[in-house]
Each structure stands twice: as structure tokens, then as C-alpha cells.
Amino acid sequence: MDKKFKKNDTSFICANCGEFVSTLNYSSRDHCNKCLCSLHVDINPGDRQNECKGLLIPIGVDYNAKKGYVIQYKCEKCGQLHNNKSAEDDSFKTILSVMNGTYSNKQLK
């Protein structure tokens, strides 16, 4: 299986909170910058080939000196775990709420 990154930077309406999410313009946009949720649509980054289409909920955040904040996700539909770098315009308040255990994607709708 080819693990190459495929740039796919498109705007979308968040399936969780309904926010309009604009393009990132420096990498592929794959999660909402307000609630941090995403859809389980990629097998390899940017390919949009995953048939699951479940909601990816942030369950943790780690800080990496080279990558910055890395968000850990769990798919509500299939349970698969997934990691992704945060974007420059992600809500830092939301990142902190995931880190301190007070995050609820339902509150952000």
C-alpha cells in the first residue's frame, strides 16, 4: 500500500458543528478548526478513499517539538485511532479542552 501524502486542501462544512471551514493554503485541510472533529475519509493522507465516513472525535493531544500539537482521534463508527497535526488556525481553547479532559464535541454544535 502506497503511503504517499496526497494534497487535498478543500473547504467544507463541519459534519459535527456545522461551521464553514476554509482551505488551509499550506497543507491539506482535514479537520474543523473550531471543534477539531474530522471525517474518517482517508486511508492514506489526502486520498479520500476510506468508505467508513465515521466522525473522528479528538480524544487526546500531544506536543511534539517538530510537529507541534498532534491530535489523537477515535472514529465513532469503526473505533480506529488516527493522529493528525493541528493546523495554525485551530482553536487553542478547544485544543486545551481536549488536553485537560473537558472537551465535548456536543457542546460545540
Buried (B, 14 or more C-beta within 10 A) or exposed (E): EEEEEEEBBEEBEBBBBEBEBEEBEEBBBBBBBBBBBBBBBBBBBBBBEBEBEBBBBBBBBEEEEEEEBBBBBBBBEEEEEBEBBBBEEBBEEBBEBBBEEEBEBEEBE
